[in-house]
């Protein structure tokens, strides 16, 4: 995703948010993207808690149709991007709110750069061409209806991940929580209450789904991907039982149970509505996409996610807490 370049000096001294994309008219609704880039990679989680979460809440309060976040996990230039579907007038107010948050948090988080980007009017005016970015996104998710359903889940996914970052600041417990959610996402697709209404949701076996997930997480290795998968599987084998024990302990927490059920219901509903709307994407594609975006929001890189998928694959119903765990 393209960004507008600014120096930290500009942001710190005048609180500016440089932008070179076309300005969004006050009464026009479109996608507005604000990137928050810290000087230090290790504060990205804190950026989510102290800047991104209140910014999303403010966006929704002011009338944003959607607001969610994604993370760029590049160690050299990590950042967090807030995507909001808003009128131009609201985007301006959110920009000023973000500047105030950055100034407030700078003593704790250090220097933070803000970059904004206007993605163009959305939905595109009837008879007018969409911007290349919006056209590509519409093609990926089956048009306007597909994007609407995807963004609805993205909002909940953002809230869930932000909660998880606050509840589980330690990497080990956070990863265990993420592994539970990976499991729940696949479970909702294949065995959710309405899974029988779309045969495609039950077309894959449990084992094959996790093979696909592993391949998805390791495709960046290119020609060495198969060797990387084999090495990861061997390296992870001895860690599965300890990981499952941590997952069991975390699953017993009432707040975790509540979020897991909520997420499972959301995924079941998402896939049901996607089928009902005749979205031209497979259940596997939609599930893997939402699954991987959720883990991205936790700040977990694909290679680590691949290992978490092996734990999720091994998780079984008999490890669930001895409570009513109707799924999702």
C-alpha positions as CSV (number, residue, x, y, z in Angstrom):
1,X,0.0,0.0,0.0
2,X,1.5,3.3,-1.1
3,X,2.4,5.9,1.5
4,X,3.1,9.6,1.6
5,X,6.6,10.3,2.9
6,X,7.2,12.7,5.8
7,X,10.0,13.4,8.2
8,X,9.7,13.0,11.9
9,X,10.8,16.6,12.3
10,X,7.7,17.8,10.4
11,X,5.3,15.8,12.5
12,X,7.0,16.6,15.9
13,X,7.4,20.3,15.3
14,X,4.1,21.3,13.6
15,X,2.0,18.2,14.1
16,X,1.4,18.0,10.3
17,X,0.1,15.0,8.4
18,X,1.6,15.4,5.0
19,X,-0.5,14.1,2.1
20,X,0.0,14.1,-1.7
21,X,-3.1,12.2,-2.6
22,X,-6.1,14.2,-4.0
23,X,-8.0,15.9,-1.1
24,X,-11.3,14.3,-0.2
25,X,-14.3,16.7,-0.6
26,X,-16.1,17.4,2.7
27,X,-19.4,15.8,1.6
28,X,-17.9,12.9,-0.3
29,X,-17.5,9.4,1.3
30,X,-14.4,7.5,0.6
31,X,-11.6,5.4,2.1
32,X,-9.2,7.4,4.2
33,X,-6.0,5.6,5.4
34,X,-3.9,6.9,8.2
35,X,-0.5,5.2,8.7
36,X,1.2,5.5,12.1
37,X,4.9,4.7,11.9
38,X,7.0,4.6,15.0
39,X,10.7,5.1,15.2
40,X,11.1,1.8,17.1
41,X,9.5,-1.5,16.1
42,X,8.9,-2.7,19.6
43,X,6.3,0.0,20.3
44,X,3.9,-1.0,17.6
45,X,1.7,-2.9,20.1
46,X,1.5,0.2,22.2
47,X,0.6,2.2,19.1
48,X,-2.4,0.0,18.6
49,X,-3.5,0.4,22.2
50,X,-2.8,4.2,22.7
51,X,-3.3,5.6,19.2
52,X,-5.1,3.3,16.9
53,X,-7.8,2.0,19.2
54,X,-9.0,5.4,20.3
55,X,-8.8,6.7,16.8
56,X,-11.1,3.9,15.5
57,X,-13.5,4.5,18.4
58,X,-13.6,8.2,17.5
59,X,-14.1,7.4,13.8
60,X,-17.1,5.3,14.6
61,X,-18.5,7.9,17.1
62,X,-18.3,10.6,14.3
63,X,-20.2,8.4,11.9
64,X,-17.6,6.3,10.0
65,X,-19.3,3.5,8.1
66,X,-16.3,1.3,8.8
67,X,-13.0,1.7,10.6
68,X,-10.4,-1.1,11.2
69,X,-6.6,-1.5,11.2
70,X,-3.8,-3.6,9.7
71,X,-0.2,-3.9,10.4
72,X,2.9,-3.9,8.3
73,X,5.4,-6.3,9.9
74,X,8.5,-5.3,8.0
75,X,11.2,-5.0,10.7
76,X,12.8,-2.0,8.9
77,X,9.7,0.1,8.6
78,X,6.9,-1.4,10.8
79,X,3.7,0.6,10.9
80,X,0.0,0.4,11.7
81,X,-2.6,1.5,9.2
82,X,-6.1,2.7,10.1
83,X,-8.7,2.3,7.3
84,X,-11.8,4.4,7.7
85,X,-14.8,4.8,5.3
86,X,-15.8,8.4,6.0
87,X,-16.9,11.7,4.6
88,X,-14.1,14.1,3.9
89,X,-15.2,16.4,6.7
90,X,-14.8,13.5,9.2
91,X,-11.4,12.6,7.8
92,X,-10.2,16.1,8.6
93,X,-11.5,15.8,12.2
94,X,-9.9,12.4,12.6
95,X,-6.6,13.7,11.3
96,X,-6.6,16.4,14.0
97,X,-7.6,13.9,16.6
98,X,-4.7,11.6,15.6
99,X,-2.2,14.4,15.8
100,X,-3.4,15.1,19.4
101,X,-3.0,11.5,20.3
102,X,0.5,11.4,18.9
103,X,1.6,14.4,20.8
104,X,0.1,13.0,24.0
105,X,1.8,9.6,23.6
106,X,5.2,10.8,22.3
107,X,6.9,10.8,25.8
108,X,6.1,7.1,26.2
109,X,6.2,5.9,22.6
110,X,8.9,8.2,21.1
111,X,8.7,9.7,17.6
112,X,5.6,8.8,15.5
113,X,5.1,9.7,11.9
114,X,1.7,10.1,10.4
115,X,0.9,9.6,6.7
116,X,-2.5,10.0,5.2
117,X,-3.9,8.7,1.9
118,X,-7.3,9.3,0.3
119,X,-8.3,6.2,-1.8
120,X,-11.1,8.0,-3.7
121,X,-14.9,8.1,-3.5
122,X,-16.5,4.9,-2.4
123,X,-18.7,3.4,-3.6
124,X,-17.6,4.7,-7.0
125,X,-20.2,7.1,-8.6
126,X,-22.5,5.4,-11.0
127,X,-21.0,5.5,-14.5
128,X,-17.7,6.8,-13.2
129,X,-14.5,4.6,-13.1
130,X,-13.2,3.4,-9.8
131,X,-9.6,4.3,-8.8
132,X,-7.1,1.5,-9.6
133,X,-6.9,0.5,-5.9
134,X,-10.6,0.3,-5.4
135,X,-11.1,-1.6,-8.6
136,X,-8.5,-4.2,-7.5
137,X,-10.1,-4.6,-4.1
138,X,-13.5,-5.0,-5.7
139,X,-12.1,-7.7,-8.0
140,X,-10.6,-9.5,-5.1
141,X,-13.7,-9.6,-2.9
142,X,-16.5,-10.0,-5.3
143,X,-17.7,-6.4,-5.7
144,X,-19.3,-3.9,-3.3
145,X,-21.3,-6.4,-1.4
146,X,-18.2,-8.6,-0.9
147,X,-16.2,-5.7,0.4
148,X,-19.0,-4.7,2.8
149,X,-19.1,-8.1,4.3
150,X,-15.3,-8.3,4.5
151,X,-15.0,-4.9,6.2
152,X,-17.7,-5.8,8.7
153,X,-15.6,-8.7,9.9
154,X,-12.5,-6.6,9.8
155,X,-14.0,-4.2,12.4
156,X,-14.7,-7.0,14.8
157,X,-11.3,-8.6,14.0
158,X,-9.6,-5.3,14.9
159,X,-11.5,-5.0,18.2
160,X,-10.7,-8.6,19.1
161,X,-7.0,-8.2,18.3
162,X,-6.7,-4.9,20.2
163,X,-8.3,-6.6,23.2
164,X,-5.9,-9.5,22.9
165,X,-2.9,-7.2,22.8
166,X,-4.0,-5.6,26.0
167,X,-4.9,-8.8,27.8
168,X,-1.9,-10.8,26.7
169,X,1.2,-8.6,26.5
170,X,3.6,-11.5,26.7
171,X,4.3,-13.1,23.4
172,X,3.8,-16.7,24.6
173,X,0.3,-16.3,25.9
174,X,-0.7,-14.0,23.1
175,X,0.4,-16.6,20.5
176,X,-1.6,-19.3,22.4
177,X,-4.7,-17.1,22.2
178,X,-4.1,-16.5,18.5
179,X,-3.8,-20.2,17.9
180,X,-7.2,-20.7,19.6
181,X,-8.7,-18.1,17.2
182,X,-7.1,-19.8,14.2
183,X,-8.8,-23.0,15.2
184,X,-12.1,-21.3,15.8
185,X,-12.0,-19.7,12.4
186,X,-11.6,-23.0,10.6
187,X,-14.1,-24.7,12.9
188,X,-16.7,-22.0,12.1
189,X,-16.2,-22.5,8.4
190,X,-16.6,-26.3,8.5
191,X,-18.8,-27.0,11.4
192,X,-20.6,-23.7,12.2
193,X,-24.4,-23.8,12.7
194,X,-25.0,-22.8,9.0
195,X,-22.1,-24.6,7.4
196,X,-24.4,-27.2,5.9
197,X,-26.2,-24.5,3.8
198,X,-23.1,-23.9,1.7
199,X,-21.6,-27.2,0.6
200,X,-18.3,-25.5,-0.2
201,X,-17.8,-24.9,3.5
202,X,-17.6,-28.7,4.1
203,X,-15.8,-29.5,0.9
204,X,-12.3,-29.6,2.6
205,X,-11.2,-32.1,5.1
206,X,-9.8,-30.7,8.4
207,X,-6.3,-31.9,7.6
208,X,-6.4,-30.5,4.1
209,X,-7.5,-27.0,5.4
210,X,-4.4,-26.9,7.6
211,X,-2.2,-28.0,4.8
212,X,-3.5,-25.0,2.8
213,X,-3.0,-22.7,5.7
214,X,0.6,-23.8,6.1
215,X,1.2,-23.3,2.4
216,X,-0.3,-19.8,2.5
217,X,2.0,-18.8,5.4
218,X,5.1,-20.0,3.7
219,X,4.6,-19.1,0.1
220,X,7.0,-16.2,0.4
221,X,9.9,-18.7,0.6
222,X,9.4,-19.4,-3.1
223,X,11.2,-22.4,-4.4
224,X,12.4,-23.2,-0.9
225,X,8.8,-23.2,0.5
226,X,8.4,-27.0,0.7
227,X,11.7,-27.4,2.5
228,X,10.8,-24.6,4.9
229,X,7.5,-26.4,5.7
230,X,9.1,-29.7,6.4
231,X,11.7,-28.0,8.6
232,X,9.0,-26.1,10.5
233,X,6.9,-29.2,11.0
234,X,9.9,-31.1,12.4
235,X,11.0,-28.2,14.6
236,X,7.5,-27.7,16.0
237,X,6.6,-31.3,16.7
238,X,8.2,-31.3,20.2
239,X,6.5,-28.0,21.1
240,X,2.9,-29.0,20.3
241,X,2.0,-30.6,23.7
242,X,3.4,-27.7,25.8
243,X,1.6,-25.2,23.4
244,X,-1.7,-27.1,23.8
245,X,-1.3,-27.0,27.6
246,X,-1.0,-23.2,27.5
247,X,-3.9,-22.9,25.1
248,X,-6.0,-25.0,27.5
249,X,-5.2,-22.6,30.4
250,X,-6.1,-19.6,28.3
251,X,-9.3,-21.2,27.0
252,X,-10.5,-21.5,30.5
253,X,-10.7,-17.8,31.0
254,X,-14.4,-16.5,30.8
255,X,-13.4,-13.4,28.8
256,X,-11.5,-15.5,26.3
257,X,-14.4,-17.9,26.0
258,X,-16.7,-14.9,25.3
259,X,-14.5,-13.5,22.5
260,X,-14.0,-16.9,20.9
261,X,-17.7,-17.5,20.7
262,X,-18.3,-14.1,19.4
263,X,-15.7,-14.5,16.7
264,X,-17.0,-17.9,15.7
265,X,-20.5,-16.6,15.3
266,X,-19.2,-13.7,13.2
267,X,-17.4,-16.0,10.9
268,X,-20.3,-18.4,10.5
269,X,-22.6,-15.4,9.7
270,X,-20.0,-13.9,7.3
271,X,-19.8,-17.1,5.3
272,X,-23.5,-17.6,5.3
273,X,-24.1,-14.1,4.0
274,X,-21.3,-14.4,1.4
275,X,-23.0,-17.5,0.0
276,X,-26.4,-15.8,0.1
277,X,-25.1,-12.8,-1.8
278,X,-23.4,-15.1,-4.3
279,X,-20.0,-13.7,-3.7
280,X,-17.7,-15.2,-6.3
281,X,-15.1,-16.4,-3.8
282,X,-14.7,-19.8,-2.2
283,X,-15.3,-20.5,1.5
284,X,-11.7,-21.5,1.8
285,X,-10.5,-18.2,0.3
286,X,-12.7,-16.0,2.5
287,X,-11.8,-18.0,5.7
288,X,-8.1,-18.0,5.1
289,X,-8.2,-14.3,4.3
290,X,-10.0,-13.3,7.5
291,X,-7.8,-15.8,9.5
292,X,-4.6,-14.3,8.3
293,X,-5.7,-10.7,8.7
294,X,-6.7,-11.4,12.3
295,X,-3.2,-12.8,13.1
296,X,-1.6,-9.9,11.3
297,X,-3.4,-7.5,13.7
298,X,-1.8,-9.3,16.6
299,X,1.6,-8.4,15.1
300,X,2.4,-12.1,14.3
301,X,4.5,-12.7,11.2
302,X,3.6,-15.4,8.7
303,X,6.4,-17.8,9.7
304,X,5.2,-17.7,13.3
305,X,1.6,-18.0,12.2
306,X,2.5,-21.2,10.3
307,X,3.7,-22.7,13.5
308,X,0.5,-21.6,15.3
309,X,-1.5,-23.3,12.6
310,X,0.2,-26.6,13.5
311,X,-0.9,-26.1,17.1
312,X,-4.5,-25.1,16.0
313,X,-4.6,-28.3,13.9
314,X,-3.8,-30.4,16.9
315,X,-6.3,-28.7,19.2
316,X,-9.3,-30.9,19.8
317,X,-12.7,-30.5,21.5
318,X,-11.7,-32.7,24.5
319,X,-9.3,-29.9,25.5
320,X,-12.1,-27.3,25.7
321,X,-13.1,-26.0,29.2
322,X,-15.8,-28.2,30.9
323,X,-18.5,-25.6,30.2
324,X,-21.1,-25.1,27.5
325,X,-19.0,-24.6,24.4
326,X,-21.6,-24.8,21.7
327,X,-19.7,-23.8,18.6
328,X,-19.5,-21.2,17.4
